[in-house]
Amino acid sequence: MNWIILLLAGCCEVGFSFCLGKAKGLVGFPWWEWIAGFAFFYVLSAILLAKATETIPIGTAYPVWTGIGALGAVLLGIFVFHEPATFWRLFFITTLVGSIIGLKLVS
């Protein structure tokens, strides 16, 4: 069950990355709306991570959490924010995913 909670925590990290990306370049109330979303997902992500570490070692949970967030942020950047999908970017994100899978397998 805590692996599912950890996955949700990582998805919340992707959520706060999305909000931060949407806030970029805005001013006034629209900026505050996206920053409020960022704060919400940030706090929820931390709470879920803390819950997941009740049974998952922190040395495993934290890298998996950040890896999910990094993978999600890269995919958001490519598909939503139209950032370049270069060979090296995809290569290194693939190695990150392999590392996350490896951590799950040895935990």
MDAnalysis code that builds the backbone (N, CA, C; Angstrom):
import MDAnalysis as mda
import numpy as np

u = mda.Universe.empty(321, n_residues=107, atom_resindex=np.repeat(np.arange(107), 3), trajectory=True)
u.add_TopologyAttr("name", ["N", "CA", "C"] * 107)
u.add_TopologyAttr("resid", np.arange(1, 108))
u.add_TopologyAttr("resname", ["MET", "ASN", "TRP", "ILE", "ILE", "LEU", "LEU", "LEU", "ALA", "GLY", "CYS", "CYS", "GLU", "VAL", "GLY", "PHE", "SER", "PHE", "CYS", "LEU", "GLY", "LYS", "ALA", "LYS", "GLY", "LEU", "VAL", "GLY", "PHE", "PRO", "TRP", "TRP", "GLU", "TRP", "ILE", "ALA", "GLY", "PHE", "ALA", "PHE", "PHE", "TYR", "VAL", "LEU", "SER", "ALA", "ILE", "LEU", "LEU", "ALA", "LYS", "ALA", "THR", "GLU", "THR", "ILE", "PRO", "ILE", "GLY", "THR", "ALA", "TYR", "PRO", "VAL", "TRP", "THR", "GLY", "ILE", "GLY", "ALA", "LEU", "GLY", "ALA", "VAL", "LEU", "LEU", "GLY", "ILE", "PHE", "VAL", "PHE", "HIS", "GLU", "PRO", "ALA", "THR", "PHE", "TRP", "ARG", "LEU", "PHE", "PHE", "ILE", "THR", "THR", "LEU", "VAL", "GLY", "SER", "ILE", "ILE", "GLY", "LEU", "LYS", "LEU", "VAL", "SER"])
u.atoms.positions = np.array([
    [0.821, -1.201, 0.000],
    [0.000, 0.000, 0.000],
    [0.865, 1.265, 0.000],
    [1.975, 1.237, 0.755],
    [2.808, 2.433, 0.814],
    [3.527, 2.725, -0.504],
    [3.697, 1.699, -1.341],
    [4.253, 1.976, -2.671],
    [3.259, 2.776, -3.511],
    [1.990, 2.510, -3.344],
    [0.962, 3.299, -4.048],
    [0.963, 4.732, -3.521],
    [1.084, 4.880, -2.214],
    [1.154, 6.220, -1.617],
    [2.382, 6.955, -2.143],
    [3.504, 6.245, -2.270],
    [4.721, 6.863, -2.809],
    [4.520, 7.283, -4.266],
    [3.849, 6.461, -5.039],
    [3.539, 6.816, -6.426],
    [2.666, 8.073, -6.477],
    [1.666, 8.157, -5.602],
    [0.821, 9.355, -5.542],
    [1.626, 10.580, -5.123],
    [2.566, 10.391, -4.190],
    [3.428, 11.494, -3.773],
    [4.252, 12.000, -4.951],
    [4.775, 11.075, -5.752],
    [5.529, 11.461, -6.944],
    [4.655, 12.182, -7.959],
    [3.413, 11.744, -8.104],
    [2.479, 12.421, -9.013],
    [2.169, 13.832, -8.528],
    [2.090, 13.998, -7.210],
    [1.893, 15.349, -6.664],
    [3.097, 16.227, -6.957],
    [4.286, 15.627, -6.966],
    [5.479, 16.396, -7.336],
    [5.386, 16.851, -8.791],
    [4.868, 16.002, -9.641],
    [4.636, 16.391, -11.035],
    [3.604, 17.517, -11.078],
    [2.584, 17.430, -10.218],
    [1.565, 18.483, -10.150],
    [2.151, 19.825, -9.772],
    [3.070, 19.842, -8.791],
    [3.620, 21.147, -8.437],
    [4.595, 21.645, -9.497],
    [5.233, 20.751, -10.233],
    [6.070, 21.182, -11.358],
    [5.215, 21.816, -12.452],
    [4.062, 21.208, -12.716],
    [3.145, 21.748, -13.716],
    [2.682, 23.145, -13.324],
    [2.280, 23.299, -12.068],
    [1.809, 24.615, -11.601],
    [2.905, 25.659, -11.713],
    [4.122, 25.267, -11.380],
    [5.240, 26.200, -11.479],
    [5.480, 26.603, -12.929],
    [5.369, 25.640, -13.836],
    [5.523, 25.946, -15.255],
    [4.431, 26.871, -15.772],
    [3.208, 26.670, -15.303],
    [2.103, 27.528, -15.734],
    [2.206, 28.944, -15.159],
    [2.818, 29.080, -13.978],
    [2.963, 30.398, -13.346],
    [4.021, 31.244, -14.037],
    [4.915, 30.599, -14.752],
    [6.007, 31.311, -15.411],
    [5.472, 32.381, -16.364],
    [5.909, 33.585, -16.159],
    [5.536, 34.685, -17.039],
    [4.224, 35.365, -16.689],
    [3.499, 34.853, -15.709],
    [2.240, 35.482, -15.316],
    [2.481, 36.519, -14.233],
    [1.543, 37.418, -14.082],
    [1.588, 38.411, -13.010],
    [0.205, 38.521, -12.391],
    [0.157, 39.089, -11.214],
    [-1.124, 39.353, -10.567],
    [-1.824, 38.097, -10.091],
    [-3.158, 38.147, -10.129],
    [-3.969, 37.060, -9.591],
    [-3.722, 35.712, -10.270],
    [-3.599, 35.654, -11.604],
    [-3.332, 34.352, -12.225],
    [-2.049, 33.707, -11.691],
    [-1.025, 34.516, -11.432],
    [0.211, 33.982, -10.865],
    [-0.070, 33.391, -9.494],
    [-0.812, 34.085, -8.653],
    [-1.129, 33.599, -7.311],
    [-1.937, 32.314, -7.347],
    [-2.830, 32.178, -8.324],
    [-3.606, 30.937, -8.443],
    [-2.695, 29.736, -8.689],
    [-1.764, 29.874, -9.623],
    [-0.862, 28.769, -9.923],
    [0.102, 28.508, -8.766],
    [0.523, 29.553, -8.080],
    [1.405, 29.365, -6.927],
    [0.649, 28.688, -5.777],
    [-0.633, 28.982, -5.628],
    [-1.443, 28.291, -4.619],
    [-1.538, 26.801, -4.960],
    [-1.715, 26.487, -6.234],
    [-1.724, 25.090, -6.674],
    [-0.381, 24.427, -6.416],
    [0.692, 25.151, -6.686],
    [2.037, 24.656, -6.404],
    [2.179, 24.314, -4.918],
    [1.761, 25.236, -4.046],
    [1.873, 25.032, -2.600],
    [1.037, 23.829, -2.148],
    [-0.167, 23.707, -2.686],
    [-1.040, 22.587, -2.336],
    [-0.380, 21.251, -2.674],
    [0.096, 21.115, -3.928],
    [0.711, 19.860, -4.351],
    [2.026, 19.600, -3.622],
    [2.762, 20.664, -3.311],
    [4.021, 20.522, -2.596],
    [3.781, 19.932, -1.204],
    [2.835, 20.514, -0.479],
    [2.537, 20.040, 0.872],
    [1.968, 18.622, 0.826],
    [1.032, 18.368, -0.076],
    [0.444, 17.032, -0.192],
    [1.510, 15.997, -0.545],
    [2.409, 16.353, -1.431],
    [3.482, 15.456, -1.820],
    [4.365, 15.104, -0.628],
    [4.723, 16.102, 0.167],
    [5.567, 15.866, 1.347],
    [4.845, 14.995, 2.373],
    [3.570, 15.246, 2.582],
    [2.793, 14.438, 3.539],
    [2.726, 12.981, 3.078],
    [2.456, 12.772, 1.797],
    [2.381, 11.410, 1.271],
    [3.743, 10.716, 1.328],
    [4.813, 11.462, 1.046],
    [6.150, 10.885, 1.148],
    [6.432, 10.454, 2.585],
    [6.091, 11.301, 3.537],
    [6.299, 10.963, 4.947],
    [5.512, 9.703, 5.322],
    [4.300, 9.589, 4.832],
    [3.475, 8.408, 5.113],
    [4.108, 7.152, 4.506],
    [4.599, 7.279, 3.275],
    [5.196, 6.131, 2.591],
    [6.451, 5.635, 3.303],
    [7.183, 6.549, 3.934],
    [8.429, 6.153, 4.594],
    [8.194, 5.454, 5.926],
    [6.945, 5.264, 6.297],
    [6.667, 4.464, 7.496],
    [7.106, 3.021, 7.298],
    [7.050, 2.533, 6.058],
    [7.467, 1.144, 5.792],
    [8.539, 1.037, 4.715],
    [8.690, 2.054, 3.893],
    [9.715, 2.030, 2.845],
    [10.919, 2.804, 3.367],
    [12.119, 2.251, 3.265],
    [13.299, 2.973, 3.746],
    [13.470, 4.320, 3.021],
    [13.876, 5.347, 3.761],
    [14.029, 6.679, 3.176],
    [15.045, 6.677, 2.034],
    [16.063, 5.826, 2.148],
    [17.073, 5.731, 1.096],
    [16.526, 5.192, -0.212],
    [15.394, 4.543, -0.154],
    [14.702, 4.070, -1.352],
    [13.574, 5.030, -1.731],
    [12.774, 5.422, -0.748],
    [11.590, 6.234, -1.022],
    [11.946, 7.586, -1.630],
    [12.933, 8.255, -1.064],
    [13.261, 9.604, -1.553],
    [13.750, 9.586, -3.003],
    [14.699, 8.706, -3.375],
    [15.091, 8.685, -4.794],
    [13.952, 8.300, -5.732],
    [13.092, 7.379, -5.309],
    [11.953, 7.006, -6.157],
    [11.022, 8.198, -6.317],
    [10.739, 8.902, -5.219],
    [9.873, 10.086, -5.238],
    [10.432, 11.157, -6.169],
    [11.714, 11.459, -6.017],
    [12.307, 12.494, -6.879],
    [12.395, 12.017, -8.321],
    [12.627, 10.715, -8.505],
    [12.686, 10.184, -9.868],
    [11.358, 10.276, -10.590],
    [10.280, 9.956, -9.882],
    [8.945, 10.097, -10.478],
    [8.697, 11.554, -10.843],
    [9.061, 12.445, -9.937],
    [8.897, 13.878, -10.202],
    [9.740, 14.343, -11.380],
    [10.982, 13.854, -11.445],
    [11.862, 14.248, -12.552],
    [11.337, 13.723, -13.885],
    [10.934, 12.467, -13.900],
    [10.377, 11.890, -15.128],
    [9.134, 12.662, -15.553],
    [8.241, 12.901, -14.609],
    [7.017, 13.648, -14.933],
    [7.300, 15.053, -15.407],
    [8.271, 15.723, -14.776],
    [8.610, 17.088, -15.178],
    [9.188, 17.116, -16.590],
    [10.024, 16.138, -16.910],
    [10.587, 16.075, -18.265],
    [9.481, 15.821, -19.285],
    [8.595, 14.876, -18.985],
    [7.502, 14.590, -19.920],
    [6.557, 15.776, -20.069],
    [6.269, 16.466, -18.950],
    [5.462, 17.688, -19.044],
    [6.158, 18.725, -19.912],
    [7.448, 18.879, -19.676],
    [8.200, 19.839, -20.469],
    [8.114, 19.554, -21.955],
    [8.225, 18.280, -22.304],
    [8.199, 17.897, -23.721],
    [6.795, 18.016, -24.311],
    [5.803, 17.438, -23.631],
    [4.466, 17.344, -24.219],
    [3.564, 18.545, -23.954],
    [3.773, 19.246, -22.857],
    [2.898, 20.374, -22.525],
    [3.570, 21.711, -22.816],
    [4.843, 21.826, -22.416],
    [5.530, 23.101, -22.550],
    [6.430, 23.165, -23.783],
    [6.371, 22.136, -24.637],
    [7.051, 22.086, -25.933],
    [8.555, 22.303, -25.834],
    [9.173, 21.669, -24.821],
    [10.625, 21.695, -24.704],
    [11.197, 20.628, -25.635],
    [12.459, 20.766, -26.029],
    [13.022, 19.805, -26.988],
    [13.179, 18.401, -26.386],
    [12.937, 17.404, -27.221],
    [13.101, 16.005, -26.823],
    [14.371, 15.481, -27.494],
    [15.527, 15.923, -27.010],
    [16.796, 15.529, -27.614],
    [17.151, 14.098, -27.221],
    [18.058, 13.528, -27.993],
    [18.507, 12.162, -27.710],
    [19.050, 12.046, -26.293],
    [19.928, 12.952, -25.904],
    [20.561, 12.856, -24.589],
    [19.568, 13.051, -23.457],
    [18.629, 13.903, -23.642],
    [17.588, 14.096, -22.624],
    [16.800, 12.807, -22.419],
    [16.388, 12.196, -23.494],
    [15.635, 10.948, -23.422],
    [16.509, 9.800, -22.906],
    [17.772, 9.786, -23.290],
    [18.698, 8.765, -22.815],
    [18.827, 8.818, -21.297],
    [19.061, 10.014, -20.764],
    [19.280, 10.121, -19.328],
    [17.996, 9.930, -18.524],
    [16.864, 10.320, -19.057],
    [15.618, 10.071, -18.330],
    [15.319, 8.567, -18.343],
    [15.713, 7.873, -19.406],
    [15.555, 6.419, -19.459],
    [16.433, 5.741, -18.416],
    [17.656, 6.214, -18.243],
    [18.526, 5.638, -17.208],
    [17.953, 5.909, -15.821],
    [17.313, 7.047, -15.650],
    [16.675, 7.356, -14.367],
    [15.537, 6.380, -14.084],
    [14.717, 6.124, -15.079],
    [13.610, 5.174, -14.912],
    [14.162, 3.787, -14.583],
    [15.225, 3.377, -15.252],
    [15.850, 2.095, -14.943],
    [16.348, 2.028, -13.505],
    [16.875, 3.128, -13.027],
    [17.343, 3.182, -11.640],
    [16.183, 3.084, -10.653],
    [15.078, 3.730, -10.964],
    [13.888, 3.652, -10.099],
    [13.391, 2.210, -10.035],
    [13.320, 1.567, -11.169],
    [12.880, 0.167, -11.205],
    [13.851, -0.700, -10.400],
    [15.138, -0.442, -10.535],
    [16.138, -1.199, -9.790],
    [15.967, -1.019, -8.290],
    [15.725, 0.200, -7.839],
    [15.494, 0.440, -6.416],
    [14.271, -0.319, -5.914],
    [13.225, -0.334, -6.711],
    [12.002, -1.044, -6.309],
    [12.290, -2.544, -6.205],
    [13.068, -3.065, -7.120],
    [13.353, -4.500, -7.133],
    [14.209, -4.944, -5.952],
    [15.097, -4.080, -5.487],
    [15.972, -4.473, -4.375],
    [15.419, -4.080, -3.007],
    [14.272, -3.421, -2.971],
    [13.700, -3.006, -1.677],
    [12.643, -3.970, -1.204],
])
